């Protein structure tokens, strides 16, 4: 992945973010990457649980983060060599 300043499992304002990105390819950003496994979704659904919707809203509206979600059902189908490309494209498309 290109040059980044990141923090993993970051707690700030008592809100956990799986990955926080503050610089990407020389550009200052405020991104929160949420890696959501099976327990973030109701059974047989790709819609987020209410707690995750609220967390996303707090991160975006109150704390000023751009939140990017990485759902397990997209991540697990990727081969290892494509995962870095997936993350890079996700971040690049959001800034």
N, CA, C and O atoms as a printed pandas DataFrame, in Angstrom:
     atom_number atom_name residue_name chain_id  residue_number  x_coord  y_coord  z_coord
0              1         N          UNK        A               1    0.847   -1.175    0.000
1              2        CA          UNK        A               1    0.000    0.000    0.000
2              3         C          UNK        A               1    0.891    1.237    0.000
3              4         O          UNK        A               1    1.936    1.238    0.651
4              5         N          UNK        A               2    0.499    2.291   -0.719
5              6        CA          UNK        A               2    1.293    3.518   -0.747
6              7         C          UNK        A               2    1.457    4.111    0.647
7              8         O          UNK        A               2    0.819    3.668    1.602
8              9         N          UNK        A               3    2.318    5.116    0.748
9             10        CA          UNK        A               3    2.648    5.693    2.045
10            11         C          UNK        A               3    1.394    6.150    2.786
11            12         O          UNK        A               3    0.562    6.882    2.250
12            13         N          UNK        A               4    1.286    5.699    4.026
13            14        CA          UNK        A               4    0.140    6.067    4.856
14            15         C          UNK        A               4    0.597    6.252    6.283
15            16         O          UNK        A               4    1.610    5.690    6.699
16            17         N          UNK        A               5   -0.150    7.042    7.034
17            18        CA          UNK        A               5   -0.001    7.113    8.480
18            19         C          UNK        A               5   -1.276    6.512    9.040
19            20         O          UNK        A               5   -2.367    7.045    8.834
20            21         N          UNK        A               6   -1.136    5.400    9.748
21            22        CA          UNK        A               6   -2.313    4.689   10.225
22            23         C          UNK        A               6   -2.188    4.344   11.693
23            24         O          UNK        A               6   -1.090    4.305   12.248
24            25         N          UNK        A               7   -3.325    4.095   12.311
25            26        CA          UNK        A               7   -3.410    3.595   13.669
26            27         C          UNK        A               7   -4.383    2.426   13.638
27            28         O          UNK        A               7   -5.446    2.518   13.024
28            29         N          UNK        A               8   -4.027    1.329   14.296
29            30        CA          UNK        A               8   -4.880    0.150   14.322
30            31         C          UNK        A               8   -5.576    0.060   15.666
31            32         O          UNK        A               8   -4.990    0.382   16.700
32            33         N          UNK        A               9   -6.832   -0.379   15.651
33            34        CA          UNK        A               9   -7.641   -0.491   16.863
34            35         C          UNK        A               9   -7.527    0.772   17.706
35            36         O          UNK        A               9   -7.115    0.730   18.865
36            37         N          UNK        A              10   -7.891    1.863   17.118
37            38        CA          UNK        A              10   -7.740    3.191   17.702
38            39         C          UNK        A              10   -8.976    3.558   18.522
39            40         O          UNK        A              10  -10.104    3.431   18.044
40            41         N          UNK        A              11   -8.761    4.014   19.754
41            42        CA          UNK        A              11   -9.839    4.539   20.576
42            43         C          UNK        A              11   -9.612    6.035   20.725
43            44         O          UNK        A              11   -8.612    6.463   21.301
44            45         N          UNK        A              12  -10.525    6.814   20.213
45            46        CA          UNK        A              12  -10.474    8.255   20.403
46            47         C          UNK        A              12  -11.906    8.700   20.616
47            48         O          UNK        A              12  -12.797    8.276   19.880
48            49         N          UNK        A              13  -12.146    9.538   21.595
49            50        CA          UNK        A              13  -13.496    9.946   21.962
50            51         C          UNK        A              13  -14.346    8.733   22.337
51            52         O          UNK        A              13  -15.559    8.725   22.130
52            53         N          UNK        A              14  -13.690    7.701   22.895
53            54        CA          UNK        A              14  -14.352    6.472   23.336
54            55         C          UNK        A              14  -15.079    5.737   22.220
55            56         O          UNK        A              14  -16.003    4.968   22.486
56            57         N          UNK        A              15  -14.678    5.959   20.984
57            58        CA          UNK        A              15  -15.234    5.241   19.837
58            59         C          UNK        A              15  -14.089    4.469   19.198
59            60         O          UNK        A              15  -13.071    5.050   18.822
60            61         N          UNK        A              16  -14.265    3.150   19.078
61            62        CA          UNK        A              16  -13.223    2.327   18.468
62            63         C          UNK        A              16  -13.326    2.363   16.952
63            64         O          UNK        A              16  -14.412    2.301   16.377
64            65         N          UNK        A              17  -12.171    2.464   16.328
65            66        CA          UNK        A              17  -12.057    2.348   14.880
66            67         C          UNK        A              17  -11.057    1.245   14.629
67            68         O          UNK        A              17  -10.009    1.212   15.275
68            69         N          UNK        A              18  -11.347    0.339   13.710
69            70        CA          UNK        A              18  -10.418   -0.751   13.434
70            71         C          UNK        A              18   -9.110   -0.196   12.885
71            72         O          UNK        A              18   -8.032   -0.567   13.349
72            73         N          UNK        A              19   -9.202    0.689   11.902
73            74        CA          UNK        A              19   -8.016    1.315   11.320
74            75         C          UNK        A              19   -8.347    2.775   11.063
75            76         O          UNK        A              19   -9.374    3.083   10.459
76            77         N          UNK        A              20   -7.491    3.670   11.514
77            78        CA          UNK        A              20   -7.650    5.094   11.232
78            79         C          UNK        A              20   -6.495    5.520   10.339
79            80         O          UNK        A              20   -5.334    5.262   10.654
80            81         N          UNK        A              21   -6.812    6.172    9.226
81            82        CA          UNK        A              21   -5.805    6.639    8.278
82            83         C          UNK        A              21   -5.798    8.159    8.325
83            84         O          UNK        A              21   -6.839    8.796    8.164
84            85         N          UNK        A              22   -4.613    8.742    8.548
85            86        CA          UNK        A              22   -4.509   10.192    8.667
86            87         C          UNK        A              22   -3.738   10.832    7.526
87            88         O          UNK        A              22   -3.823   12.041    7.313
88            89         N          UNK        A              23   -2.993   10.028    6.798
89            90        CA          UNK        A              23   -2.286   10.531    5.628
90            91         C          UNK        A              23   -2.222    9.421    4.601
91            92         O          UNK        A              23   -1.927    8.269    4.920
92            93         N          UNK        A              24   -2.502    9.789    3.361
93            94        CA          UNK        A              24   -2.488    8.813    2.281
94            95         C          UNK        A              24   -1.835    9.456    1.071
95            96         O          UNK        A              24   -2.351   10.431    0.524
96            97         N          UNK        A              25   -0.708    8.915    0.657
97            98        CA          UNK        A              25    0.049    9.415   -0.486
98            99         C          UNK        A              25    0.278   10.933   -0.393
99           100         O          UNK        A              25    0.103   11.659   -1.371
100          101         N          UNK        A              26    0.668   11.388    0.786
101          102        CA          UNK        A              26    0.989   12.793    0.990
102          103         C          UNK        A              26   -0.213   13.690    1.220
103          104         O          UNK        A              26   -0.041   14.889    1.437
104          105         N          UNK        A              27   -1.414   13.155    1.179
105          106        CA          UNK        A              27   -2.632   13.936    1.387
106          107         C          UNK        A              27   -3.159   13.680    2.791
107          108         O          UNK        A              27   -3.284   12.532    3.217
108          109         N          UNK        A              28   -3.469   14.762    3.509
109          110        CA          UNK        A              28   -4.047   14.613    4.849
110          111         C          UNK        A              28   -5.497   14.177    4.715
111          112         O          UNK        A              28   -6.278   14.799    3.996
112          113         N          UNK        A              29   -5.847   13.120    5.402
113          114        CA          UNK        A              29   -7.200   12.574    5.365
114          115         C          UNK        A              29   -7.611   12.189    6.779
115          116         O          UNK        A              29   -6.779   12.123    7.684
116          117         N          UNK        A              30   -8.869   11.941    6.953
117          118        CA          UNK        A              30   -9.379   11.455    8.230
118          119         C          UNK        A              30  -10.359   10.325    7.914
119          120         O          UNK        A              30  -11.572   10.525    7.847
120          121         N          UNK        A              31   -9.795    9.138    7.722
121          122        CA          UNK        A              31  -10.574    7.966    7.344
122          123         C          UNK        A              31  -10.627    6.965    8.491
123          124         O          UNK        A              31   -9.657    6.790    9.227
124          125         N          UNK        A              32  -11.760    6.323    8.627
125          126        CA          UNK        A              32  -11.897    5.204    9.555
126          127         C          UNK        A              32  -12.307    3.995    8.732
127          128         O          UNK        A              32  -13.342    4.014    8.067
128          129         N          UNK        A              33  -11.505    2.954    8.775
129          130        CA          UNK        A              33  -11.830    1.710    8.076
130          131         C          UNK        A              33  -12.407    0.742    9.089
131          132         O          UNK        A              33  -11.753    0.391   10.071
132          133         N          UNK        A              34  -13.623    0.317    8.849
133          134        CA          UNK        A              34  -14.283   -0.632    9.717
134          135         C          UNK        A              34  -14.293   -1.989    9.030
135          136         O          UNK        A              34  -14.854   -2.143    7.945
136          137         N          UNK        A              35  -13.670   -2.969    9.669
137          138        CA          UNK        A              35  -13.606   -4.322    9.141
138          139         C          UNK        A              35  -14.718   -5.109    9.830
139          140         O          UNK        A              35  -14.619   -5.438   11.013
140          141         N          UNK        A              36  -15.768   -5.404    9.084
141          142        CA          UNK        A              36  -16.959   -6.006    9.681
142          143         C          UNK        A              36  -17.093   -7.478    9.335
143          144         O          UNK        A              36  -17.215   -7.861    8.172
144          145         N          UNK        A              37  -17.068   -8.294   10.387
145          146        CA          UNK        A              37  -17.247   -9.730   10.239
146          147         C          UNK        A              37  -18.710  -10.117   10.302
147          148         O          UNK        A              37  -19.593   -9.262   10.239
148          149         N          UNK        A              38  -18.959  -11.397   10.425
149          150        CA          UNK        A              38  -20.329  -11.924   10.367
150          151         C          UNK        A              38  -21.220  -11.389   11.490
151          152         O          UNK        A              38  -22.438  -11.331   11.320
152          153         N          UNK        A              39  -20.654  -11.001   12.619
153          154        CA          UNK        A              39  -21.466  -10.542   13.742
154          155         C          UNK        A              39  -21.887   -9.083   13.614
155          156         O          UNK        A              39  -22.501   -8.534   14.529
156          157         N          UNK        A              40  -21.569   -8.460   12.505
157          158        CA          UNK        A              40  -22.003   -7.086   12.251
158          159         C          UNK        A              40  -23.235   -7.054   11.355
159          160         O          UNK        A              40  -23.701   -5.976   10.985
160          161         N          UNK        A              41  -23.765   -8.220   11.003
161          162        CA          UNK        A              41  -24.892   -8.319   10.077
162          163         C          UNK        A              41  -25.917   -9.314   10.610
163          164         O          UNK        A              41  -25.547  -10.306   11.238
164          165         N          UNK        A              42  -27.205   -9.057   10.365
165          166        CA          UNK        A              42  -28.200  -10.070   10.699
166          167         C          UNK        A              42  -27.991  -11.312    9.827
167          168         O          UNK        A              42  -27.387  -11.230    8.757
168          169         N          UNK        A              43  -28.475  -12.422   10.274
169          170        CA          UNK        A              43  -28.337  -13.664    9.513
170          171         C          UNK        A              43  -28.958  -13.512    8.124
171          172         O          UNK        A              43  -30.052  -12.966    7.981
172          173         N          UNK        A              44  -28.255  -13.996    7.113
173          174        CA          UNK        A              44  -28.709  -13.972    5.717
174          175         C          UNK        A              44  -28.977  -12.564    5.189
175          176         O          UNK        A              44  -29.886  -12.355    4.386
176          177         N          UNK        A              45  -28.182  -11.607    5.647
177          178        CA          UNK        A              45  -28.385  -10.226    5.210
178          179         C          UNK        A              45  -27.042   -9.534    5.007
179          180         O          UNK        A              45  -26.048   -9.886    5.642
180          181         N          UNK        A              46  -27.025   -8.554    4.121
181          182        CA          UNK        A              46  -25.837   -7.724    3.933
182          183         C          UNK        A              46  -26.068   -6.314    4.458
183          184         O          UNK        A              46  -25.271   -5.415    4.190
184          185         N          UNK        A              47  -27.155   -6.110    5.207
185          186        CA          UNK        A              47  -27.450   -4.823    5.838
186          187         C          UNK        A              47  -26.808   -4.805    7.226
187          188         O          UNK        A              47  -26.877   -5.791    7.959
188          189         N          UNK        A              48  -26.184   -3.682    7.582
189          190        CA          UNK        A              48  -25.520   -3.566    8.880
190          191         C          UNK        A              48  -26.527   -3.552   10.023
191          192         O          UNK        A              48  -27.667   -3.116    9.864
192          193         N          UNK        A              49  -26.081   -4.040   11.180
193          194        CA          UNK        A              49  -26.893   -3.956   12.390
194          195         C          UNK        A              49  -27.018   -2.500   12.824
195          196         O          UNK        A              49  -26.197   -1.662   12.452
196          197         N          UNK        A              50  -28.030   -2.211   13.599
197          198        CA          UNK        A              50  -28.280   -0.849   14.056
198          199         C          UNK        A              50  -27.112   -0.237   14.812
199          200         O          UNK        A              50  -26.831    0.951   14.653
200          201         N          UNK        A              51  -26.427   -1.027   15.631
201          202        CA          UNK        A              51  -25.299   -0.487   16.402
202          203         C          UNK        A              51  -24.185    0.005   15.484
203          204         O          UNK        A              51  -23.503    0.981   15.797
204          205         N          UNK        A              52  -24.001   -0.671   14.351
205          206        CA          UNK        A              52  -22.969   -0.257   13.408
206          207         C          UNK        A              52  -23.390    0.990   12.632
207          208         O          UNK        A              52  -22.553    1.825   12.289
208          209         N          UNK        A              53  -24.677    1.109   12.360
209          210        CA          UNK        A              53  -25.189    2.306   11.699
210          211         C          UNK        A              53  -24.992    3.515   12.605
211          212         O          UNK        A              53  -24.567    4.575   12.144
212          213         N          UNK        A              54  -25.296    3.363   13.882
213          214        CA          UNK        A              54  -25.120    4.459   14.847
214          215         C          UNK        A              54  -23.648    4.823   14.985
215          216         O          UNK        A              54  -23.300    6.003   14.999
216          217         N          UNK        A              55  -22.784    3.821   15.086
217          218        CA          UNK        A              55  -21.343    4.078   15.202
218          219         C          UNK        A              55  -20.833    4.841   13.990
219          220         O          UNK        A              55  -20.050    5.781   14.128
220          221         N          UNK        A              56  -21.268    4.442   12.816
221          222        CA          UNK        A              56  -20.859    5.123   11.580
222          223         C          UNK        A              56  -21.325    6.577   11.596
223          224         O          UNK        A              56  -20.578    7.481   11.222
224          225         N          UNK        A              57  -22.548    6.790   12.024
225          226        CA          UNK        A              57  -23.104    8.148   12.078
226          227         C          UNK        A              57  -22.302    9.029   13.049
227          228         O          UNK        A              57  -22.012   10.186   12.743
228          229         N          UNK        A              58  -21.950    8.486   14.200
229          230        CA          UNK        A              58  -21.150    9.244   15.174
230          231         C          UNK        A              58  -19.777    9.577   14.594
231          232         O          UNK        A              58  -19.316   10.714   14.695
232          233         N          UNK        A              59  -19.125    8.583   13.987
233          234        CA          UNK        A              59  -17.806    8.823   13.398
234          235         C          UNK        A              59  -17.855    9.885   12.308
235          236         O          UNK        A              59  -16.965   10.732   12.229
236          237         N          UNK        A              60  -18.884    9.849   11.466
237          238        CA          UNK        A              60  -18.967   10.788   10.351
238          239         C          UNK        A              60  -19.464   12.165   10.791
239          240         O          UNK        A              60  -18.817   13.176   10.516
240          241         N          UNK        A              61  -20.599   12.205   11.467
241          242        CA          UNK        A              61  -21.234   13.487   11.765
242          243         C          UNK        A              61  -20.629   14.205   12.968
243          244         O          UNK        A              61  -20.517   15.431   12.955
244          245         N          UNK        A              62  -20.248   13.488   13.980
245          246        CA          UNK        A              62  -19.745   14.119   15.207
246          247         C          UNK        A              62  -18.225   14.257   15.235
247          248         O          UNK        A              62  -17.699   15.229   15.777
248          249         N          UNK        A              63  -17.511   13.276   14.645
249          250        CA          UNK        A              63  -16.053   13.278   14.742
250          251         C          UNK        A              63  -15.363   13.608   13.425
251          252         O          UNK        A              63  -14.141   13.751   13.393
252          253         N          UNK        A              64  -16.117   13.730   12.345
253          254        CA          UNK        A              64  -15.565   14.178   11.074
254          255         C          UNK        A              64  -14.770   13.167   10.269
255          256         O          UNK        A              64  -13.970   13.549    9.414
256          257         N          UNK        A              65  -14.977   11.891   10.528
257          258        CA          UNK        A              65  -14.291   10.849    9.758
258          259         C          UNK        A              65  -15.091   10.492    8.516
259          260         O          UNK        A              65  -16.319   10.579    8.512
260          261         N          UNK        A              66  -14.403   10.098    7.481
261          262        CA          UNK        A              66  -15.007    9.430    6.334
262          263         C          UNK        A              66  -14.880    7.950    6.675
263          264         O          UNK        A              66  -13.767    7.458    6.859
264          265         N          UNK        A              67  -15.996    7.234    6.762
265          266        CA          UNK        A              67  -15.979    5.836    7.190
266          267         C          UNK        A              67  -16.082    4.920    5.980
267          268         O          UNK        A              67  -16.994    5.045    5.163
268          269         N          UNK        A              68  -15.136    4.003    5.880
269          270        CA          UNK        A              68  -15.119    3.000    4.825
270          271         C          UNK        A              68  -15.323    1.639    5.480
271          272         O          UNK        A              68  -14.600    1.273    6.407
272          273         N          UNK        A              69  -16.296    0.905    4.999
273          274        CA          UNK        A              69  -16.597   -0.400    5.576
274          275         C          UNK        A              69  -16.077   -1.506    4.667
275          276         O          UNK        A              69  -16.274   -1.483    3.452
276          277         N          UNK        A              70  -15.415   -2.466    5.282
277          278        CA          UNK        A              70  -14.906   -3.633    4.567
278          279         C          UNK        A              70  -15.705   -4.836    5.077
279          280         O          UNK        A              70  -15.392   -5.384    6.134
280          281         N          UNK        A              71  -16.736   -5.246    4.329
281          282        CA          UNK        A              71  -17.564   -6.357    4.783
282          283         C          UNK        A              71  -16.891   -7.709    4.519
283          284         O          UNK        A              71  -16.200   -7.890    3.517
284          285         N          UNK        A              72  -17.107   -8.632    5.423
285          286        CA          UNK        A              72  -16.490   -9.963    5.317
286          287         C          UNK        A              72  -16.853  -10.657    4.012
287          288         O          UNK        A              72  -16.030  -11.383    3.454
288          289         N          UNK        A              73  -18.074  -10.447    3.514
289          290        CA          UNK        A              73  -18.517  -11.164    2.315
290          291         C          UNK        A              73  -17.838  -10.651    1.048
291          292         O          UNK        A              73  -17.878  -11.330    0.022
292          293         N          UNK        A              74  -17.220   -9.478    1.089
293          294        CA          UNK        A              74  -16.399   -9.023   -0.030
294          295         C          UNK        A              74  -14.938   -9.430    0.178
295          296         O          UNK        A              74  -14.255   -9.832   -0.764
296          297         N          UNK        A              75  -14.469   -9.319    1.425
297          298        CA          UNK        A              75  -13.062   -9.574    1.744
298          299         C          UNK        A              75  -12.685  -11.036    1.561
299          300         O          UNK        A              75  -11.625  -11.344    1.016
300          301         N          UNK        A              76  -13.542  -11.930    2.012
301          302        CA          UNK        A              76  -13.184  -13.356    2.013
302          303         C          UNK        A              76  -13.102  -13.951    0.612
303          304         O          UNK        A              76  -12.420  -14.957    0.416
304          305         N          UNK        A              77  -13.773  -13.361   -0.355
305          306        CA          UNK        A              77  -13.712  -13.921   -1.708
306          307         C          UNK        A              77  -12.461  -13.462   -2.464
307          308         O          UNK        A              77  -12.155  -13.993   -3.531
308          309         N          UNK        A              78  -11.743  -12.486   -1.920
309          310        CA          UNK        A              78  -10.537  -11.993   -2.581
310          311         C          UNK        A              78   -9.357  -12.915   -2.315
311          312         O          UNK        A              78   -9.186  -13.421   -1.206
312          313         N          UNK        A              79   -8.559  -13.125   -3.328
313          314        CA          UNK        A              79   -7.310  -13.837   -3.127
314          315         C          UNK        A              79   -6.350  -12.896   -2.405
315          316         O          UNK        A              79   -6.477  -11.676   -2.513
316          317         N          UNK        A              80   -5.403  -13.449   -1.680
317          318        CA          UNK        A              80   -4.468  -12.626   -0.900
318          319         C          UNK        A              80   -3.808  -11.537   -1.731
319          320         O          UNK        A              80   -3.647  -10.413   -1.256
320          321         N          UNK        A              81   -3.428  -11.847   -2.947
321          322        CA          UNK        A              81   -2.717  -10.861   -3.764
322          323         C          UNK        A              81   -3.615   -9.707   -4.200
323          324         O          UNK        A              81   -3.114   -8.661   -4.612
324          325         N          UNK        A              82   -4.933   -9.881   -4.115
325          326        CA          UNK        A              82   -5.864   -8.824   -4.509
326          327         C          UNK        A              82   -6.337   -7.964   -3.339
327          328         O          UNK        A              82   -6.967   -6.928   -3.552
328          329         N          UNK        A              83   -6.049   -8.370   -2.134
329          330        CA          UNK        A              83   -6.537   -7.625   -0.972
330          331         C          UNK        A              83   -5.904   -6.248   -0.847
331          332         O          UNK        A              83   -6.587   -5.279   -0.517
332          333         N          UNK        A              84   -4.619   -6.155   -1.105
333          334        CA          UNK        A              84   -3.962   -4.845   -1.042
334          335         C          UNK        A              84   -4.531   -3.918   -2.116
335          336         O          UNK        A              84   -4.745   -2.733   -1.861
336          337         N          UNK        A              85   -4.772   -4.443   -3.300
337          338        CA          UNK        A              85   -5.366   -3.645   -4.375
338          339         C          UNK        A              85   -6.773   -3.183   -4.000
339          340         O          UNK        A              85   -7.158   -2.052   -4.298
340          341         N          UNK        A              86   -7.536   -4.053   -3.349
341          342        CA          UNK        A              86   -8.885   -3.719   -2.896
342          343         C          UNK        A              86   -8.841   -2.547   -1.916
343          344         O          UNK        A              86   -9.590   -1.580   -2.057
344          345         N          UNK        A              87   -7.953   -2.643   -0.921
345          346        CA          UNK        A              87   -7.837   -1.564    0.074
346          347         C          UNK        A              87   -7.360   -0.268   -0.561
347          348         O          UNK        A              87   -7.880    0.806   -0.260
348          349         N          UNK        A              88   -6.378   -0.369   -1.433
349          350        CA          UNK        A              88   -5.851    0.815   -2.089
350          351         C          UNK        A              88   -6.931    1.505   -2.914
351          352         O          UNK        A              88   -7.058    2.729   -2.869
352          353         N          UNK        A              89   -7.708    0.732   -3.666
353          354        CA          UNK        A              89   -8.786    1.306   -4.479
354          355         C          UNK        A              89   -9.892    1.900   -3.597
355          356         O          UNK        A              89  -10.445    2.952   -3.919
356          357         N          UNK        A              90  -10.208    1.235   -2.504
357          358        CA          UNK        A              90  -11.233    1.737   -1.589
358          359         C          UNK        A              90  -10.849    3.095   -1.026
359          360         O          UNK        A              90  -11.665    4.016   -0.986
360          361         N          UNK        A              91   -9.592    3.212   -0.591
361          362        CA          UNK        A              91   -9.124    4.484   -0.026
362          363         C          UNK        A              91   -9.004    5.545   -1.113
363          364         O          UNK        A              91   -9.469    6.671   -0.930
364          365         N          UNK        A              92   -8.394    5.206   -2.229
365          366        CA          UNK        A              92   -8.187    6.179   -3.310
366          367         C          UNK        A              92   -9.516    6.718   -3.829
367          368         O          UNK        A              92   -9.610    7.904   -4.145
368          369         N          UNK        A              93  -10.532    5.887   -3.923
369          370        CA          UNK        A              93  -11.846    6.329   -4.412
370          371         C          UNK        A              93  -12.600    7.192   -3.416
371          372         O          UNK        A              93  -13.550    7.880   -3.790
372          373         N          UNK        A              94  -12.193    7.167   -2.159
373          374        CA          UNK        A              94  -12.915    7.925   -1.139
374          375         C          UNK        A              94  -12.346    9.332   -0.916
375          376         O          UNK        A              94  -12.996   10.185   -0.312
376          377         N          UNK        A              95  -11.126    9.560   -1.412
377          378        CA          UNK        A              95  -10.544   10.898   -1.187
378          379         C          UNK        A              95  -10.520   11.711   -2.460
379          380         O          UNK        A              95  -10.066   12.856   -2.453
